[in-house]
Amino acid sequence: MVTNSKKTIHKKRFWAGGLLAQFLLFYAFSKSKTMISFFEWFFELQKKMHQLLFSWIPFSFGDLIYILLGVFLLYGLILCFKKKSRNKALLRLLAGINIFYFIYQICWGMLYFQTPVIKKLSSQKEPEINKAKILALRYLEKCKTTRQSVREDKNGVFIITDLKTVQAEILQQQTKLPQYISDKYAPEINAFKPSLFKSVMNFTGILGYYNPFTAEAQYNSELPHTFIPFTSAHESSHQLGFAREQEANFIGYLIGVNAKNPDLRYSTEYFTLKSLLRFIVEEDPAFVKSVIVQYSPAMKRDRLYERSFIFRHQGWLDDFFGFTNNLFLKSNQQEGAVTYSYFIDLLLNYEK
């Protein structure tokens, strides 16, 4: 018994030491341009392989993996409270965490340390409120015009009638991104999947997410339709290899703003307008109110439906996931979840 106990202690130390060694190793890698370039190359390789393996499956295989991981974690935690199985359970949990962390880092985590997109733009000035106001007025007019070209439901709210066409347009627009901003490979494989967790997502504030283990782009199919096309473009930007959230917003903007599909273009223009207004509101709330008053009647219906959807699904889960997502973003050298300034930086430098 003493021998087995010592072996168990040594194994625990091994896995705990292994996790610490991984933290230090990947931290060192994050400071090396050569290693970041290697992980960018490796991402392209595994992305192509994962999309070939999982894109044809009609449901989100990545969500199934998350469910199995959740069961494994819950079962391990339960066993940790039982004296007879505690040591083995702790060993399995430590081993599982090591494996999960390693796969996550090589498949995705290191991409947060790529050269920021802002450095690829010729001008890198701080965002100016006056320029943001000019752009907001421009996108207000764009939204008004494009809104006239889309479909409505019986309540006069924007609806998507053919999501597959929207997804095909996103994949096509990925191939047209400016070379000086993105030289990433766009395979044009449809790996968009409605999330299996959509009912829970309604209460978390999460619109979509990218699964780095299967290269699937998940979206919440129960969202107001104004969100879905741009959310899909955002997640497709992660599929290309843009890890930072606000950079994915910017690439999603580039994908959607010149799209021929009016659903994708309207969703993108509307997201851009809302982002600009959120940026402006602290400095000039009166301007923001004046812009919202100028929304077309159709845009006002869309806005009211969005607000009612958010209001119906507010709660502690929304606060919890907002808090944890904020911590995750900051741990990966990003701005917090509710900060739009980096996206506005990119937008204003691009639209100069």
Secondary structure as the mmCIF struct_conf table of DSSP 4:
data_model
#
loop_
_struct_conf.conf_type_id
_struct_conf.id
_struct_conf.beg_label_comp_id
_struct_conf.beg_label_asym_id
_struct_conf.beg_label_seq_id
_struct_conf.end_label_comp_id
_struct_conf.end_label_asym_id
_struct_conf.end_label_seq_id
HELX_RH_AL_P HELX_RH_AL_P1 VAL A 2 SER A 30
TURN_TY1_P TURN_TY1_P1 LYS A 31 LYS A 31
HELX_RH_AL_P HELX_RH_AL_P2 LYS A 33 PHE A 54
TURN_TY1_P TURN_TY1_P2 SER A 55 TRP A 56
BEND BEND1 ILE A 57 PHE A 59
HELX_RH_AL_P HELX_RH_AL_P3 PHE A 61 CYS A 80
TURN_TY1_P TURN_TY1_P3 PHE A 81 PHE A 81
BEND BEND2 LYS A 82 LYS A 82
TURN_TY1_P TURN_TY1_P4 LYS A 83 SER A 85
HELX_RH_AL_P HELX_RH_AL_P4 ARG A 86 CYS A 107
TURN_TY1_P TURN_TY1_P5 TRP A 108 TRP A 108
HELX_RH_3T_P HELX_RH_3T_P1 GLY A 109 PHE A 113
BEND BEND3 GLN A 114 GLN A 114
HELX_LH_PP_P HELX_LH_PP_P1 THR A 115 PRO A 116
HELX_RH_3T_P HELX_RH_3T_P2 VAL A 117 LYS A 120
BEND BEND4 LEU A 121 SER A 122
HELX_LH_PP_P HELX_LH_PP_P2 LYS A 125 PRO A 127
HELX_RH_AL_P HELX_RH_AL_P5 ILE A 129 ARG A 147
TURN_TY1_P TURN_TY1_P6 GLN A 148 SER A 149
BEND BEND5 VAL A 150 VAL A 150
STRN STRN1 ARG A 151 GLU A 152
TURN_TY1_P TURN_TY1_P7 LYS A 154 ASN A 155
BEND BEND6 GLY A 156 GLY A 156
STRN STRN2 PHE A 158 ILE A 159
BEND BEND7 THR A 161 THR A 161
HELX_RH_AL_P HELX_RH_AL_P6 LEU A 163 GLN A 174
TURN_TY1_P TURN_TY1_P8 THR A 175 LYS A 176
BEND BEND8 LEU A 177 LEU A 177
TURN_TY1_P TURN_TY1_P9 GLN A 179 ILE A 181
STRN STRN3 PHE A 192 PRO A 194
TURN_TY1_P TURN_TY1_P10 LEU A 196 PHE A 197
HELX_RH_AL_P HELX_RH_AL_P7 LYS A 198 MET A 201
TURN_TY1_P TURN_TY1_P11 ASN A 202 GLY A 205
STRN STRN4 GLY A 208 ASN A 211
TURN_TY1_P TURN_TY1_P12 PRO A 212 ALA A 215
STRN STRN5 GLU A 216 TYR A 219
TURN_TY1_P TURN_TY1_P13 SER A 221 GLU A 222
BEND BEND9 LEU A 223 LEU A 223
TURN_TY1_P TURN_TY1_P14 HIS A 225 PHE A 227
HELX_RH_AL_P HELX_RH_AL_P8 ILE A 228 LEU A 240
TURN_TY1_P TURN_TY1_P15 GLY A 241 GLY A 241
BEND BEND10 ARG A 244 ARG A 244
HELX_RH_AL_P HELX_RH_AL_P9 GLU A 245 VAL A 257
TURN_TY1_P TURN_TY1_P16 ASN A 258 ASN A 258
BEND BEND11 LYS A 260 ASN A 261
HELX_RH_AL_P HELX_RH_AL_P10 PRO A 262 VAL A 281
TURN_TY1_P TURN_TY1_P17 GLU A 282 GLU A 283
HELX_RH_AL_P HELX_RH_AL_P11 PRO A 285 VAL A 293
TURN_TY1_P TURN_TY1_P18 GLN A 294 GLN A 294
BEND BEND12 TYR A 295 TYR A 295
HELX_RH_AL_P HELX_RH_AL_P12 PRO A 297 ARG A 312
TURN_TY1_P TURN_TY1_P19 HIS A 313 HIS A 313
BEND BEND13 GLY A 315 GLY A 315
HELX_RH_AL_P HELX_RH_AL_P13 TRP A 316 SER A 331
TURN_TY1_P TURN_TY1_P20 ASN A 332 GLN A 333
TURN_TY1_P TURN_TY1_P21 ALA A 337 VAL A 338
HELX_RH_AL_P HELX_RH_AL_P14 SER A 341 TYR A 350
TURN_TY1_P TURN_TY1_P22 GLU A 351 GLU A 351
#
